[in-house]
Amino acid sequence: MKNTQKILIVDDRKENLIALRLVLSDLNLDVEIIEASNGNDALAATLQHRFSLAILDIMMPGMDGYELASYLRGDEKTKLTPIIFVSAAHTDEQDVFKGYEVGGIDYIVKPIVPQILLGKVKLFLEMDRYREALAEKLSEELERRYTLANVPEVSSVLIDTESLSTSNKEKFQALVQRYSQALMQAVENLILKVGHPVAEQLRAIAQELGKLFATSRDVAELHSLALARTTKQVPPLKAKAIIEEGRFVVLEVMGNLSTYYRQRGPQTEPNCHESTEKTNLRKAHD
Protein backbone atom coordinates (compact mmCIF):
# COMPACT_ATOMS: atom_id res chain seq x y z
CA MET A 1 0.00 0.00 0.00
CA LYS A 2 1.29 3.43 -0.91
CA ASN A 3 2.31 5.53 2.08
CA THR A 4 0.66 8.87 2.71
CA GLN A 5 2.96 11.71 1.70
CA LYS A 6 3.46 14.50 4.22
CA ILE A 7 4.02 18.21 3.69
CA LEU A 8 5.55 20.45 6.36
CA ILE A 9 4.31 24.05 6.35
CA VAL A 10 6.03 26.57 8.61
CA ASP A 11 4.85 30.12 9.33
CA ASP A 12 4.69 32.15 12.54
CA ARG A 13 1.29 33.60 11.58
CA LYS A 14 -1.71 31.33 12.11
CA GLU A 15 -3.73 32.96 9.34
CA ASN A 16 -0.98 32.13 6.83
CA LEU A 17 -0.96 28.49 7.91
CA ILE A 18 -4.73 28.34 7.50
CA ALA A 19 -4.49 29.88 4.03
CA LEU A 20 -1.76 27.45 2.97
CA ARG A 21 -3.70 24.46 4.25
CA LEU A 22 -6.78 25.66 2.38
CA VAL A 23 -4.86 25.91 -0.90
CA LEU A 24 -3.21 22.51 -0.41
CA SER A 25 -6.59 20.90 0.29
CA ASP A 26 -7.25 21.20 -3.46
CA LEU A 27 -4.46 18.75 -4.27
CA ASN A 28 -6.93 15.83 -4.26
CA LEU A 29 -4.09 13.54 -3.25
CA ASP A 30 -3.40 11.32 -0.26
CA VAL A 31 -1.40 13.99 1.56
CA GLU A 32 -1.10 14.89 5.25
CA ILE A 33 -0.29 18.49 6.20
CA ILE A 34 1.82 19.08 9.32
CA GLU A 35 1.96 22.65 10.66
CA ALA A 36 4.68 24.39 12.66
CA SER A 37 4.67 27.98 13.87
CA ASN A 38 8.45 28.28 14.35
CA GLY A 39 11.73 26.65 13.39
CA ASN A 40 12.13 24.62 16.57
CA ASP A 41 8.70 23.04 16.22
CA ALA A 42 9.47 22.29 12.58
CA LEU A 43 12.70 20.51 13.49
CA ALA A 44 10.88 18.56 16.18
CA ALA A 45 8.30 17.47 13.60
CA THR A 46 11.05 16.05 11.37
CA LEU A 47 11.99 13.67 14.17
CA GLN A 48 8.54 12.10 14.02
CA HIS A 49 7.64 12.31 10.34
CA ARG A 50 9.19 11.81 6.92
CA PHE A 51 8.30 14.82 4.78
CA SER A 52 7.98 14.78 1.01
CA LEU A 53 8.07 18.59 0.86
CA ALA A 54 8.64 21.58 3.16
CA ILE A 55 7.08 25.02 2.57
CA LEU A 56 8.83 27.63 4.70
CA ASP A 57 8.04 31.26 5.33
CA ILE A 58 11.24 33.29 5.24
CA MET A 59 10.48 36.11 7.66
CA MET A 60 9.95 34.50 11.06
CA PRO A 61 11.13 35.71 14.48
CA GLY A 62 13.98 33.78 16.03
CA MET A 63 14.94 31.12 13.52
CA ASP A 64 14.05 32.41 10.06
CA GLY A 65 13.35 30.28 7.00
CA TYR A 66 16.94 30.40 5.77
CA GLU A 67 18.34 29.10 9.04
CA LEU A 68 15.69 26.41 9.24
CA ALA A 69 16.53 25.30 5.71
CA SER A 70 20.21 25.05 6.66
CA TYR A 71 19.35 22.76 9.55
CA LEU A 72 17.16 20.62 7.31
CA ARG A 73 19.92 20.29 4.73
CA GLY A 74 22.41 19.33 7.42
CA ASP A 75 20.34 16.41 8.69
CA GLU A 76 20.62 12.99 7.05
CA LYS A 77 16.86 12.45 7.26
CA THR A 78 15.84 15.73 5.61
CA LYS A 79 18.77 16.65 3.36
CA LEU A 80 16.86 15.57 0.24
CA THR A 81 13.52 17.09 1.23
CA PRO A 82 12.51 19.71 -1.39
CA ILE A 83 12.08 23.19 0.13
CA ILE A 84 9.82 25.92 -1.22
CA PHE A 85 10.32 29.36 0.31
CA VAL A 86 7.39 31.73 0.72
CA SER A 87 8.69 35.28 0.37
CA ALA A 88 7.30 38.79 0.46
CA ALA A 89 6.61 40.61 -2.79
CA HIS A 90 9.62 42.90 -2.27
CA THR A 91 12.15 40.03 -2.18
CA ASP A 92 15.23 40.94 -4.24
CA GLU A 93 17.67 38.77 -6.18
CA GLN A 94 20.12 38.62 -3.29
CA ASP A 95 17.46 37.04 -1.07
CA VAL A 96 16.59 34.56 -3.81
CA PHE A 97 20.24 33.54 -4.23
CA LYS A 98 20.57 33.17 -0.47
CA GLY A 99 17.60 30.82 -0.50
CA TYR A 100 19.18 28.64 -3.16
CA GLU A 101 22.50 28.62 -1.30
CA VAL A 102 20.88 27.17 1.83
CA GLY A 103 19.06 24.48 -0.11
CA GLY A 104 15.83 25.99 -1.38
CA ILE A 105 14.43 24.50 -4.56
CA ASP A 106 11.83 27.11 -5.43
CA TYR A 107 10.17 30.37 -4.39
CA ILE A 108 6.55 31.43 -4.04
CA VAL A 109 5.91 35.17 -3.74
CA LYS A 110 3.06 36.58 -1.68
CA PRO A 111 0.21 36.93 -2.34
CA ILE A 112 0.17 33.24 -3.22
CA VAL A 113 -1.45 32.26 -6.51
CA PRO A 114 -3.09 28.88 -5.75
CA GLN A 115 -2.65 27.44 -9.24
CA ILE A 116 1.09 28.18 -9.26
CA LEU A 117 1.66 26.72 -5.81
CA LEU A 118 -0.38 23.59 -6.55
CA GLY A 119 1.50 23.03 -9.80
CA LYS A 120 4.85 23.18 -8.03
CA VAL A 121 3.68 21.02 -5.12
CA LYS A 122 2.33 18.31 -7.43
CA LEU A 123 5.65 18.21 -9.29
CA PHE A 124 7.70 17.83 -6.11
CA LEU A 125 5.35 15.16 -4.74
CA GLU A 126 5.69 13.25 -7.99
CA MET A 127 9.48 13.52 -7.76
CA ASP A 128 9.34 12.25 -4.18
CA ARG A 129 7.25 9.22 -5.17
CA TYR A 130 9.66 8.55 -7.99
CA ARG A 131 12.68 8.86 -5.69
CA GLU A 132 11.20 6.38 -3.21
CA ALA A 133 10.32 3.91 -5.94
CA LEU A 134 13.77 4.36 -7.45
CA ALA A 135 15.54 3.66 -4.16
CA GLU A 136 13.58 0.43 -3.78
CA LYS A 137 14.22 -0.58 -7.38
CA LEU A 138 17.93 0.15 -7.16
CA SER A 139 18.18 -1.93 -4.02
CA GLU A 140 16.57 -4.85 -5.83
CA GLU A 141 18.78 -4.32 -8.87
CA LEU A 142 21.88 -4.27 -6.70
CA GLU A 143 21.01 -7.69 -5.32
CA ARG A 144 19.81 -9.16 -8.62
CA ARG A 145 22.34 -7.83 -11.12
CA TYR A 146 25.55 -7.01 -9.31
CA THR A 147 26.23 -10.64 -8.37
CA LEU A 148 28.26 -9.40 -5.44
CA ALA A 149 28.00 -12.79 -3.77
CA ASN A 150 30.72 -13.87 -6.20
CA VAL A 151 32.91 -10.94 -5.21
CA PRO A 152 33.19 -11.19 -1.42
CA GLU A 153 35.86 -8.51 -1.19
CA VAL A 154 33.41 -6.04 -2.70
CA SER A 155 30.37 -7.38 -0.89
CA SER A 156 32.02 -7.07 2.52
CA VAL A 157 32.74 -3.41 1.91
CA LEU A 158 29.23 -2.54 0.73
CA ILE A 159 27.59 -3.73 3.95
CA ASP A 160 26.94 -1.13 6.65
CA THR A 161 29.03 1.59 5.02
CA GLU A 162 28.51 5.31 5.30
CA SER A 163 26.91 7.06 2.37
CA LEU A 164 29.36 8.62 -0.08
CA SER A 165 27.81 12.03 0.54
CA THR A 166 29.00 11.70 4.13
CA SER A 167 32.30 9.85 3.78
CA ASN A 168 33.57 11.54 0.61
CA LYS A 169 31.67 14.80 0.24
CA GLU A 170 33.87 16.57 -2.29
CA LYS A 171 34.06 13.68 -4.74
CA PHE A 172 30.36 12.98 -4.35
CA GLN A 173 29.41 16.59 -5.08
CA ALA A 174 31.67 16.53 -8.14
CA LEU A 175 29.87 13.40 -9.32
CA VAL A 176 26.50 15.09 -8.75
CA GLN A 177 27.63 17.93 -11.02
CA ARG A 178 28.87 15.55 -13.72
CA TYR A 179 25.74 13.42 -13.51
CA SER A 180 23.51 16.51 -13.70
CA GLN A 181 25.30 17.62 -16.86
CA ALA A 182 24.94 14.16 -18.40
CA LEU A 183 21.25 14.10 -17.52
CA MET A 184 20.61 17.47 -19.16
CA GLN A 185 22.56 16.42 -22.25
CA ALA A 186 20.51 13.22 -22.46
CA VAL A 187 17.36 15.34 -22.54
CA GLU A 188 18.89 17.57 -25.24
CA ASN A 189 19.75 14.48 -27.28
CA LEU A 190 16.14 13.38 -27.03
CA ILE A 191 14.48 16.72 -27.78
CA LEU A 192 16.99 18.53 -30.00
CA LYS A 193 18.43 15.43 -31.68
CA VAL A 194 22.01 16.45 -30.93
CA GLY A 195 24.88 14.08 -30.31
CA HIS A 196 26.22 14.61 -26.81
CA PRO A 197 28.42 11.64 -25.75
CA VAL A 198 26.15 10.74 -22.85
CA ALA A 199 26.87 7.01 -22.88
CA GLU A 200 30.60 7.61 -22.46
CA GLN A 201 29.97 10.08 -19.64
CA LEU A 202 27.73 7.63 -17.79
CA ARG A 203 30.31 4.85 -18.08
CA ALA A 204 32.97 7.15 -16.63
CA ILE A 205 30.66 8.15 -13.77
CA ALA A 206 29.89 4.50 -13.04
CA GLN A 207 33.60 3.70 -12.91
CA GLU A 208 34.18 6.49 -10.41
CA LEU A 209 31.28 5.20 -8.32
CA GLY A 210 32.74 1.71 -8.45
CA LYS A 211 36.13 2.92 -7.23
CA LEU A 212 34.33 4.47 -4.27
CA PHE A 213 32.39 1.24 -3.58
CA ALA A 214 29.04 2.92 -4.28
CA THR A 215 25.87 1.18 -3.11
CA SER A 216 22.32 1.42 -4.44
CA ARG A 217 21.70 4.05 -1.76
CA ASP A 218 24.51 6.19 -3.16
CA VAL A 219 23.22 5.90 -6.73
CA ALA A 220 19.70 6.82 -5.60
CA GLU A 221 21.00 9.84 -3.70
CA LEU A 222 23.17 10.91 -6.63
CA HIS A 223 20.19 10.73 -8.96
CA SER A 224 17.86 12.53 -6.54
CA LEU A 225 20.25 15.42 -6.02
CA ALA A 226 20.80 15.73 -9.76
CA LEU A 227 17.04 15.79 -10.34
CA ALA A 228 16.64 18.53 -7.74
CA ARG A 229 19.42 20.54 -9.38
CA THR A 230 18.29 20.14 -12.99
CA THR A 231 14.57 20.71 -12.41
CA LYS A 232 15.16 23.89 -10.43
CA GLN A 233 13.70 26.95 -12.14
CA VAL A 234 12.63 25.14 -15.31
CA PRO A 235 9.11 24.98 -16.79
CA PRO A 236 6.98 22.03 -15.57
CA LEU A 237 7.02 20.32 -18.98
CA LYS A 238 10.82 20.39 -19.13
CA ALA A 239 11.04 19.17 -15.54
CA LYS A 240 8.78 16.27 -16.44
CA ALA A 241 10.98 15.45 -19.44
CA ILE A 242 14.05 15.43 -17.18
CA ILE A 243 12.33 13.09 -14.73
CA GLU A 244 11.20 10.72 -17.48
CA GLU A 245 14.58 10.60 -19.23
CA GLY A 246 16.22 10.21 -15.84
CA ARG A 247 14.62 6.79 -15.49
CA PHE A 248 16.72 5.53 -18.40
CA VAL A 249 19.85 7.41 -17.39
CA VAL A 250 19.97 5.98 -13.88
CA LEU A 251 19.36 2.44 -15.13
CA GLU A 252 22.24 2.86 -17.57
CA VAL A 253 24.49 3.91 -14.69
CA MET A 254 23.27 0.88 -12.76
CA GLY A 255 24.15 -1.42 -15.63
CA ASN A 256 27.59 0.14 -16.04
CA LEU A 257 28.28 -0.12 -12.33
CA SER A 258 27.14 -3.74 -12.34
CA THR A 259 29.54 -4.48 -15.17
CA TYR A 260 32.36 -2.69 -13.35
CA TYR A 261 31.90 -4.80 -10.22
CA ARG A 262 31.70 -8.07 -12.14
CA GLN A 263 34.77 -7.32 -14.24
CA ARG A 264 36.82 -6.17 -11.30
CA GLY A 265 36.36 -9.37 -9.34
CA PRO A 266 38.43 -10.06 -6.21
CA GLN A 267 40.82 -7.29 -5.27
CA THR A 268 44.55 -7.70 -5.73
CA GLU A 269 45.64 -5.27 -3.02
CA PRO A 270 46.93 -7.25 -0.02
CA ASN A 271 44.59 -7.47 2.98
CA CYS A 272 42.38 -4.68 1.66
CA HIS A 273 39.21 -6.59 2.54
CA GLU A 274 40.41 -7.26 6.08
CA SER A 275 40.34 -3.59 7.05
CA THR A 276 37.70 -2.61 9.60
CA GLU A 277 37.73 0.99 8.38
CA LYS A 278 35.51 0.75 5.30
CA THR A 279 35.69 4.46 4.64
CA ASN A 280 39.48 4.27 4.50
CA LEU A 281 39.18 1.27 2.21
CA ARG A 282 37.10 3.30 -0.20
CA LYS A 283 39.73 6.01 -0.27
CA ALA A 284 42.48 3.45 -0.78
CA HIS A 285 40.90 2.49 -4.11
CA ASP A 286 40.42 6.03 -5.48
N, C-alpha and C positions, 0 to 999 in steps of 0.2 A: 504493500500500500504506500502510495506517495505521501511523504511527510508534509505537514503544513509549513509553508514558508513564513518567516517572521520578518517584520520591518520595524526597526527602531526609529522613533521620531523624538527629537530632543529640542525643546524650546522652553524658555523660562516663563513664557506667557501662556496661561491656560487657554485663552481664546484662540491662540495660534495653533495649539495642539488640537483643539476641537475642529478648527477649520481644516487642518491637514487630514485628520481622521475622516471627516466628511467627504473630502475629495477622494481619498483612497478607498472609501467604501464602494466607489463605482468601478473598482477593478474587476469585480465579478470573478474573483479567483479565490482559491482556498488559502487565504493569507490572514495571519494574526498580527495586529498592531500593538506594539509595546511602547508606552509613553514614558518619558523621563523629563523632568523639569530642570535638570542641571547635569553637569558633566559627571559628578560623582555617582548620581543615581544611574546614569547611562552606563558607566563602567561596571557598576554592580549588576546591572541587567545582563551584561555580556557574560557574567559568570554563570548565569542560570539558563541562558538561551543561546541558540545559534542563529545569528541574523543573516538573512539573505541580502539586506540592504539597510543602510543607515541614512536618515535625512536629518541634517544638523543645522540649526540656526547658528549663525556666526556670532552675532552680538548678544552674548549672555554674560551676566555678572559672574565674577569668580573665574571659573574655567570657561573660556570662550570656545567656539566651534573649532578653531584651528588647533588649540591645545588638545581638545578632546580627540580630534582626528589623529594627532601625533601619537597619543596613547593607544588608540585603536590599531594604528599601523605597527606599533612596537610590540603588540601582543600576538603570539603564535595563533591564537584562536580567531582573531579578528583582522589579521593583516591583509586578507584577501577580500574582506567585506567591502563592496562598493559604497562610496560615500557621496551623497549629493548635498551640497551646501545651499542653504536658503539665505540669500543676501538682500540687503536693502537696495532700492533703486539707484542710489548714488554710488554704488560700489565701483571703484576704478580698476584699471588693469593691474595695478600693483597688488590689490587685494585678491584678484582672480589668480594671479601667478602664485601668490602665497598659498592659496588654497590647493593648487595643484602640487606645490612643493611638499605639503604635509600629507598628501595622499588623496585629495579629493578627485573624484572622477568627473563631476559635472556641477553646474550651478543652476539654480532657479532664482529668478529675481522677483521680489515682491512688487506689486501684488501678484500672487500666483495665478497663472492661467491653467485651469484644471486639465485641459486637453494636453498641454505640453508636459505637465508633470506626470500624468498617467502614461503618456507615451514613453517617457524615459523610464519610469518605474517598471512597466511591462517588459522593456528591453533588458533591464538589469536582472529582473526575476527570471527571465528566460535564460540569460547567461548563467545564472546561479544553478538552475536546474541542469543545464548542460554540463557545467563544471562538476557537479555531483555525480552525474551519470558517467562522465568521462573518467573521474577518479576510480569509480567502481570497475569500469571497463578496462582501464589500464592495469588495474590490479589483477584482473582475470587474465589479461593478455600476458602479463609478466610471468604468471605461473604456467600458462599454456604454451607460450611460444619461446620463452627464453631458454628453456631446458637447462635451468641453472643446477638442477639436481646432478647433472653430468659434469658440472664445473664447481666442485665444492669450495675451491679457494675463493671464487667469486661469491657463491651463495652465502658463505660464512660472513662475508663482509657486508652483504646487503641486509642482514637481519639486525634489527634494533639499532640502526645507525641514525645519526642526526640528519636532518634535511640539509641539502646543499646550500640553501639560502641562509642557513644558520652557520654551518661549518666552513663554508667557503664563499662568503658573501660577494666579494669582488668578482670572482670568476662567474658566479651564478648570475649576477647582474649583467655582466658582459654577454653571457649566453642569452639572457632575456632580450637584450638589444638586438643581437644577431638574429634570433628567432623571430622577433617582431618584424624586422626588415624582410626576412624570407617570407613571412606570412603575407605581408603587404604586396610583395612582388608576385606571390602566387595568385593573389586576387587580380593584380594587373595583367598577368598572363591570361587569366580566364576572361576578363572583361575587354581588355584592350588588344588581346592577341599578340602580345610582345613575347620576347624570348629570354626572360631573365633565367639564369642558371639555378633555379630553385632546388632541383634535385641534388646538385652538387653541394649546395649550401647545407641542405638538411643532412646529407651524409657526414659532412664535416662537423656539424653540431652534434650528431649522434656519437661520433668518435670522441669528441670532447666530453660528452656526458659519460661515455663508457670509461674513460680514463679516471673520471671522478667517482666511479661506482654508483651511478645514478640509479634510483629505484623508480617504480611507477609513481610514487608520491612526488618525486622530484620532477618528473616529466609533466605530471598534471599541474603542479604549481608553476612550472615554466610556461606552460600553455595558457594558464589562467591569467598570469601577469601580462603576458604578451597580448591576450585578448583585451584586457583592461586598458593597456597602453594604446593599442591600435584602434579601438572603437571610441576613444575619447574625442569628443568634439567632431564627430563625423555624422552625416545624416543617417537616420534610422535604416534606410535601405542599404547603404554601404556597410553599416555595422552588421546588418543581417548577412550580407554577402561574406564579410570577414568571418563571421561565426560559422557559416555553412562550409566555406572552403577550409576553415581551420580543422574541421573533422577529418579531412583527407590528409592535411599537413601533419597533424599529430600522429596519425596512424603510420604515415611514412617514416617519421622519426622513430616510432616504436619498432617498425620492421628493421630499420637500419641499426638500431641499438641491439636488437635481438641478434642480428647477424654478427655484430661486433663481438658480443659476448660468446657466441658459439665458436667463432673463428679464433678468438684469443685462447680459449681453453685454459688449462692449468697454468698458473704463473711460474715463471722461471726464476724470479728473484728469491734468494734463499730466505726461508722462514718468514716470508711476508705474511702468510696467512695465520701465523702463530701469534701475531701482535694483538694485544688486547686493546690498543688504541686505534679504533677503526678510522677515526678522523685523520690520524697521522698516516695511516695506511693509504687513504685516499690521496693525500698530498704526495706520498712517496711515488705514486704512479702518474703524477702530472706530466 
